[in-house]
Amino acid sequence: MHFEDYEVIIGLEVHAELATKTKAFCGCSTEFGSDVNTQCCPICTAMPGSLPVLNKKVVEYAIKTGLATSCEITRYGKQDRKNYYYPDLPKAYQISQFDMPLCVGGYVDINKDDGKKRIGITRIHIEEDAGKLLHDVIPGKSLVDLNRCGVPLIEIVSEPDLRSSEEAKLYLEELKSILECLEVSDCKMQEGSLRCDVNVSVRPKGQTTFNTRTEMKNLSSFSAAVRAIDFEAKRQIEATKAGEKIIQETRRWDDAKGENYAMRSKEEAQDYRYFPDPDLVPIVVSEEQIEEIRKTIPELPSAKRERFVATYGITDYEAGLISQSKPMATYFEKCVDLKETPKTVANWLLGDISKTLNEKNLEPSDISVSPEDLVALIALIDKGTISNTAGKKVLSIMFETGKTPDVIVKEEGLEQVNDGDALKAIVEEIIQNNPKSVEDYKNGKTNVIGFLVGQTMRASKGKANPQMLSPMIKEILDNM
């Protein structure tokens, strides 16, 4: 959305759940979907006398993310208590980091139509998640599930460098692809593994100072973030033009209604009464540790995208979509390694396979068709054994059953008819049944050939080889 006289200023706070097997400060499992309150202990339920111990993997994953986003790593840090009261926070404070975050001063580059833009990262710090309130179990009452208490997070805070909802979406997609590539988070938004809060303000174009901002929560998808940003920017601009004062506040986004509403005012600076957690020792990071972690960083999505274009000859757009997801990129290269044409693989991945994933609400890691079977399917089409249309049907059945393409082709009777005499018999009958098309052709309307091809494909139940039909139909019509 574009606003003629105003500039939109956006900053994002992204919370990513780390892919550790145990929680940040105890040995409880982080597995998603377990029964309520079955993954908690005296530490994550804040029983008196219990003492937390920091999970080393949490620090390593945070540093790995910091290095991948060009951050400076803090050599000596600490953890702080962020004090606030809420029913799903049994300690009445959250273990986080305040003035000494683990990573500072990085950036992420996004690819826009008019070139790259660098988005600054203010900080990346580690913290623990809170529990979850359940409002729909007992009518009129709220219960609390503490399974999520103590699950490790990193919070990635951007600079206010984003100027549109489109840029925010590109930044979120790039950040998600980096986290997935590093395997520090599964980034499943439907499970709450990746969440973001959005800070929005507006100012007249040409103004250099920032105006009052608002913060929005409850954004469950990237598309929701786009809608929320556009709505809030429009709301603030209309309020400013009407002479109203923008209040610094937290607002909740209702995606179903497409609007937000005020949750609480931030007119007074929030006082979380941060202080160093006395139960946790300082975090000391050596140069040797940083270098060991740096060695584990794989090829990042931006580098992979450039390599795919240079090596495989696919477009920058195709390479960008494929490299966004590590499982998708790995799948693509496995198919290419099996001697399949990169462009053909890209077309299938970004076409029918992506469509199927979207329809079934699946991730690229959930592709049930093996690279070997996809390449075998493509080979059947290239050899003329089945048509491209039949290939789409075969792919759909492969997703559902796990059967190989050759088995499905035989079971469904999808072999393409390549016999010239058999096809000619079908074509002649179609032409005989469509005298108007014959007349139109004689009057110069050559587009009727496409119509007759379609009728022949229907009559043959999709088995006729479409590449043989057009010249065959033309020849018969020319000789009439």
C-alpha positions in Angstrom: 0.0 0.0 0.0 1.3 3.4 -0.9 0.7 6.7 1.0 1.4 9.8 -1.1 2.3 12.4 1.5 3.5 10.2 4.4 6.3 7.8 5.0 5.7 4.7 7.1 8.4 3.7 9.6 8.4 0.0 10.6 10.5 -2.0 13.1 10.0 -5.7 13.8 10.6 -7.8 16.9 10.8 -11.4 15.8 10.6 -14.2 18.4 12.0 -17.5 17.2 11.7 -20.7 19.3 15.0 -22.5 19.3 15.1 -26.1 18.2 16.6 -27.5 21.4 15.3 -30.8 22.7 15.1 -29.4 26.3 14.1 -26.1 27.8 16.3 -23.1 28.4 16.9 -23.6 32.2 15.8 -27.2 32.9 15.6 -30.7 31.4 12.0 -30.6 30.4 11.1 -31.5 26.8 10.2 -28.8 24.3 8.2 -31.2 22.1 5.1 -29.5 20.6 1.6 -30.9 21.1 2.0 -32.9 24.4 -0.9 -33.1 26.9 -1.4 -30.0 29.0 1.1 -29.5 31.9 3.0 -32.7 31.2 6.3 -31.0 30.3 7.0 -29.0 33.4 9.0 -29.4 36.6 9.7 -27.4 39.8 12.0 -25.0 37.8 9.6 -24.0 35.0 6.7 -23.9 37.4 8.7 -21.6 39.8 8.6 -23.8 42.9 10.4 -22.3 45.9 14.1 -23.3 46.1 14.4 -24.4 42.5 17.4 -23.1 40.6 17.8 -22.6 36.8 20.8 -23.8 34.8 21.4 -22.3 31.3 21.2 -24.7 28.4 24.5 -24.4 26.5 22.8 -25.1 23.2 20.7 -22.0 23.6 23.8 -19.8 23.6 25.3 -21.6 20.7 22.2 -21.3 18.6 21.9 -17.6 19.4 25.5 -17.0 18.5 25.1 -18.9 15.3 22.2 -16.7 14.3 24.2 -13.6 15.2 27.1 -14.6 13.1 24.9 -15.4 10.1 23.4 -11.9 10.3 26.8 -10.2 10.7 26.3 -9.3 14.4 29.0 -8.5 16.9 29.0 -11.2 19.6 29.2 -10.0 23.2 32.1 -11.7 24.9 30.9 -11.2 28.4 27.1 -11.0 29.1 24.5 -11.8 31.7 20.8 -12.6 32.0 18.2 -10.4 33.6 14.9 -10.7 35.3 12.1 -8.9 33.4 9.4 -8.3 36.0 5.8 -8.3 35.2 2.6 -10.0 36.4 0.6 -12.3 34.2 -1.2 -15.6 34.9 0.9 -17.6 32.5 4.2 -16.4 34.1 4.5 -18.4 37.3 7.7 -16.7 38.5 6.2 -13.2 37.9 9.3 -12.5 35.9 10.8 -13.6 32.6 14.5 -14.5 32.3 15.7 -12.3 29.4 18.6 -10.0 28.6 18.5 -6.2 29.0 21.6 -4.1 28.6 24.0 -6.8 27.5 22.4 -8.8 24.7 24.4 -11.6 23.2 24.4 -10.2 19.6 24.4 -6.6 18.5 24.7 -4.5 15.3 24.0 -6.9 12.5 21.9 -6.7 9.3 19.8 -8.7 6.8 19.8 -7.8 3.1 16.4 -8.0 1.3 16.0 -8.3 -2.5 13.6 -5.7 -3.9 12.6 -5.2 -7.5 14.9 -2.1 -7.6 17.8 -3.8 -5.9 19.1 -4.9 -2.5 18.2 -3.0 0.7 20.0 -3.5 4.0 17.9 -3.8 7.1 19.8 -3.2 10.4 19.5 -5.6 13.3 19.7 -3.8 16.7 20.2 -6.8 18.8 19.5 -10.5 19.3 19.1 -11.7 22.8 18.0 -15.0 24.5 15.0 -15.3 26.7 12.4 -17.9 27.9 8.9 -18.2 26.8 5.8 -17.9 29.0 3.0 -20.4 29.3 -0.3 -20.4 27.5 -3.8 -19.4 28.8 -6.7 -21.7 27.7 -10.0 -19.8 27.5 -12.2 -22.4 25.9 -12.0 -25.4 28.2 -14.4 -24.4 30.9 -17.0 -21.7 30.0 -16.4 -18.4 31.8 -13.0 -19.6 33.2 -9.4 -19.5 32.0 -6.9 -22.3 32.7 -3.1 -22.2 32.2 -0.8 -24.7 30.4 2.8 -24.4 31.6 4.3 -26.7 29.0 5.7 -23.7 27.1 7.2 -22.1 30.2 11.0 -22.0 29.8 11.0 -22.9 26.1 14.1 -21.0 24.7 13.6 -18.1 22.4 15.8 -15.6 20.6 14.3 -12.1 20.0 15.6 -10.4 16.9 15.0 -6.7 17.0 15.4 -4.7 13.7 16.2 -1.1 13.3 13.3 1.1 12.1 14.6 0.7 8.5 11.5 -0.8 6.9 9.3 1.6 4.9 6.4 -0.6 3.7 4.5 -3.8 4.4 6.1 -5.3 1.3 9.6 -4.7 2.7 8.6 -6.1 6.1 7.3 -9.3 4.4 10.6 -9.6 2.4 12.6 -9.2 5.6 10.5 -11.8 7.5 10.9 -14.3 4.6 14.6 -13.7 4.5 15.0 -14.1 8.2 12.9 -17.2 8.3 15.0 -18.8 5.5 18.2 -18.0 7.4 16.9 -19.5 10.7 15.7 -22.7 8.8 19.0 -22.9 7.0 20.9 -22.7 10.3 18.5 -25.3 11.7 18.3 -23.3 14.9 14.5 -23.1 14.6 11.8 -25.0 12.7 10.0 -21.6 12.2 6.5 -23.2 12.2 4.2 -20.2 12.7 1.2 -22.5 13.1 2.9 -23.9 16.2 4.0 -20.5 17.5 7.7 -21.2 16.7 8.0 -17.9 14.9 6.1 -14.8 16.0 6.6 -11.1 15.5 5.5 -7.9 17.0 5.3 -4.8 14.7 6.1 -1.2 15.6 4.6 1.3 13.3 4.8 5.1 13.0 4.2 7.6 10.2 5.6 11.0 9.4 5.3 13.5 6.6 7.7 12.9 3.7 10.8 14.9 4.2 10.7 14.9 8.0 13.8 13.3 9.6 12.6 12.8 13.2 10.4 9.9 14.2 6.9 10.3 15.5 5.0 8.3 18.2 4.9 4.6 17.4 2.4 1.9 18.3 3.2 -1.8 18.8 1.0 -4.6 17.4 0.8 -8.2 18.6 -1.0 -11.4 17.7 0.4 -11.7 14.1 0.1 -15.3 13.1 1.5 -15.1 9.6 3.5 -13.0 7.2 0.4 -12.1 5.3 -1.3 -11.0 8.6 1.7 -8.8 9.3 1.3 -7.1 5.9 -2.4 -6.5 6.5 -1.8 -5.2 10.0 0.9 -2.8 8.9 -1.2 -1.3 6.1 -4.2 -1.0 8.4 -2.2 0.7 11.2 -0.4 3.1 8.9 -3.7 4.2 7.3 -5.3 4.6 10.8 -2.4 6.8 12.0 -2.4 8.9 8.8 -6.1 9.5 9.0 -5.9 10.4 12.7 -3.0 12.7 12.1 -4.8 14.5 9.3 -7.8 14.9 11.5 -5.6 16.6 14.2 -5.7 13.7 16.6 -2.7 12.7 18.8 -1.2 9.3 18.2 -0.9 7.5 21.6 2.0 5.2 22.3 0.2 2.0 23.0 0.1 -1.7 22.4 -2.6 -2.8 20.0 -3.9 -6.3 19.2 -4.5 -7.3 15.6 -7.7 -9.2 14.8 -7.0 -10.8 11.4 -10.6 -12.1 11.0 -12.0 -8.6 11.2 -9.0 -7.0 9.5 -8.6 -4.4 12.2 -6.8 -3.7 15.5 -7.8 -2.3 18.9 -6.0 -0.9 21.9 -4.8 -3.4 24.5 -2.8 -1.1 26.9 -1.3 2.3 26.9 2.5 2.8 26.8 2.3 6.6 27.6 4.4 5.9 30.7 7.7 4.2 29.9 7.2 0.5 30.8 9.2 -0.3 34.0 10.0 -3.9 34.0 12.5 -3.3 36.9 15.2 -5.3 35.1 18.1 -6.5 37.3 20.7 -9.2 36.8 19.4 -12.7 37.7 21.3 -13.7 40.8 20.7 -17.4 40.2 22.5 -17.5 36.9 26.3 -17.1 36.3 27.6 -14.6 33.6 27.8 -15.8 30.0 31.4 -15.8 28.9 32.1 -16.5 25.3 35.7 -17.1 24.0 37.1 -16.4 20.6 37.6 -20.2 20.2 34.0 -20.9 20.8 32.9 -18.3 18.3 35.1 -19.7 15.6 34.0 -23.2 16.3 30.4 -22.1 15.9 31.2 -20.1 12.7 32.5 -23.3 11.1 29.1 -24.9 11.5 27.3 -22.2 9.5 26.3 -23.7 6.1 25.8 -21.9 2.8 23.3 -19.1 3.5 20.2 -18.6 1.4 21.5 -15.4 -0.3 24.7 -17.2 -1.4 22.7 -20.2 -2.5 20.4 -18.0 -4.5 23.3 -16.5 -6.4 24.9 -20.0 -7.0 21.6 -21.4 -8.3 21.4 -18.7 -10.9 25.0 -19.0 -12.0 25.3 -22.8 -11.9 21.8 -24.0 -13.0 20.7 -21.1 -15.2 17.3 -20.6 -13.5 16.0 -17.1 -13.0 16.7 -15.0 -10.0 13.0 -15.2 -9.0 13.0 -19.0 -9.2 16.3 -19.3 -7.3 14.9 -16.9 -4.6 11.8 -19.0 -4.0 13.7 -22.3 -4.0 16.5 -21.1 -1.7 14.1 -19.6 0.8 13.6 -23.1 2.2 16.5 -25.4 3.0 14.4 -28.6 2.4 13.2 -27.2 -0.9 16.7 -26.2 -2.0 18.1 -29.7 -1.0 15.3 -31.4 -2.8 16.0 -29.3 -6.0 19.7 -30.2 -6.0 19.0 -33.9 -5.4 16.8 -33.9 -8.5 19.4 -32.1 -10.6 22.1 -34.5 -9.4 19.9 -37.3 -10.9 20.6 -35.6 -14.3 17.3 -33.8 -14.6 17.1 -30.4 -16.2 17.2 -27.7 -13.5 14.5 -25.6 -15.3 12.1 -28.5 -15.4 12.6 -29.3 -11.7 12.1 -25.7 -10.8 8.9 -25.6 -12.8 7.5 -28.7 -10.9 8.6 -27.5 -7.5 7.2 -24.0 -7.9 4.2 -25.2 -9.8 2.3 -28.3 -8.9 4.3 -29.3 -5.8 4.0 -25.9 -4.2 0.3 -25.8 -5.0 -0.2 -29.2 -3.3 1.8 -28.1 -0.3 -0.3 -24.9 0.0 -3.6 -26.8 -0.4 -2.6 -29.3 2.3 -1.0 -26.7 4.6 2.3 -28.5 4.4 5.9 -27.4 4.6 8.6 -28.2 2.0 10.0 -30.7 4.5 6.7 -32.6 4.2 7.1 -33.4 0.5 6.3 -37.1 0.4 7.4 -37.7 -3.2 11.1 -38.7 -3.4 13.4 -36.8 -5.8 13.9 -40.2 -7.5 10.2 -40.6 -8.1 9.7 -37.0 -9.3 12.6 -37.5 -11.8 11.0 -40.8 -13.0 7.7 -39.0 -13.5 9.3 -36.3 -15.6 11.1 -39.0 -17.7 7.7 -40.6 -18.4 6.4 -37.3 -19.7 9.6 -36.6 -21.7 9.4 -40.0 -23.4 5.8 -39.4 -24.3 4.6 -42.3 -22.2 2.1 -40.0 -20.5 0.9 -36.4 -21.2 1.8 -33.5 -19.1 -1.9 -33.4 -17.9 -1.7 -37.0 -16.9 1.6 -36.2 -15.1 -0.2 -33.8 -12.9 -2.7 -36.4 -11.9 0.0 -39.0 -11.3 1.8 -36.5 -9.0 -1.3 -36.0 -7.0 -1.7 -39.7 -6.5 1.9 -40.0 -5.6 1.4 -37.5 -2.8 -1.6 -39.5 -1.5 -0.3 -43.1 -1.8 3.5 -43.0 -2.0 3.3 -45.3 -5.1 5.9 -44.9 -7.8 4.8 -43.2 -11.1 5.1 -46.2 -13.3 2.8 -48.2 -11.0 0.2 -45.4 -11.0 0.3 -45.0 -14.8 -0.5 -48.8 -15.2 -3.1 -48.9 -12.5 -4.9 -45.7 -13.8 -4.5 -46.6 -17.5 -2.8 -43.3 -18.3 -0.5 -44.3 -21.0 -0.5 -41.8 -23.8 -1.8 -42.8 -27.2 1.0 -42.3 -29.7 -0.3 -44.6 -32.4 -0.9 -42.4 -35.5 -3.7 -44.5 -37.0 -5.6 -44.7 -33.6 -5.3 -40.9 -33.2 -6.4 -40.2 -36.7 -9.6 -42.2 -36.2 -10.5 -40.2 -33.2 -9.6 -36.9 -34.9 -11.7 -37.7 -38.0 -14.7 -38.5 -35.8 -14.3 -35.2 -33.9 -14.0 -33.2 -37.2 -17.1 -35.0 -38.6 -19.1 -34.0 -35.5 -18.0 -30.3 -35.7 -18.9 -29.1 -39.2 -19.1 -25.5 -38.0 -15.4 -25.7 -37.0 -14.5 -27.0 -40.5 -16.4 -24.1 -42.0 -14.7 -21.6 -39.7 -11.3 -23.0 -40.6 -12.0 -22.6 -44.3 -13.0 -19.0 -43.6 -9.5 -18.3 -42.1 -10.3 -18.9 -38.4 -7.3 -21.1 -37.6 -7.9 -20.9 -33.9 -10.5 -23.7 -34.2 -7.5 -26.1 -34.3 -7.0 -25.5 -30.6 -10.7 -26.2 -30.0 -10.5 -29.5 -32.0 -7.4 -30.5 -30.1 -9.3 -30.0 -26.8 -12.2 -32.1 -28.1 -9.9 -34.8 -29.1 -8.1 -34.8 -25.7 -11.5 -35.1 -24.1 -12.6 -37.9 -26.3 -9.4 -39.8 -25.6 -9.8 -39.1 -21.9 -6.5 -37.2 -21.9 -4.5 -40.0 -23.4 -3.9 -38.6 -26.9 -0.5 -37.1 -27.5 -1.3 -33.3 -27.9 2.0 -32.7 -29.8 0.8 -35.0 -32.6 -2.8 -33.6 -32.8 -2.3 -30.1 -34.1 -0.4 -31.0 -37.3 -2.7 -34.0 -37.8 -5.8 -31.9 -37.5 -4.4 -29.2 -39.8 -3.5 -31.7 -42.5 -7.0 -33.3 -42.5 -8.7 -29.9 -42.6 -6.4 -28.7 -45.4 -7.3 -31.8 -47.5 -11.0 -31.4 -47.1 
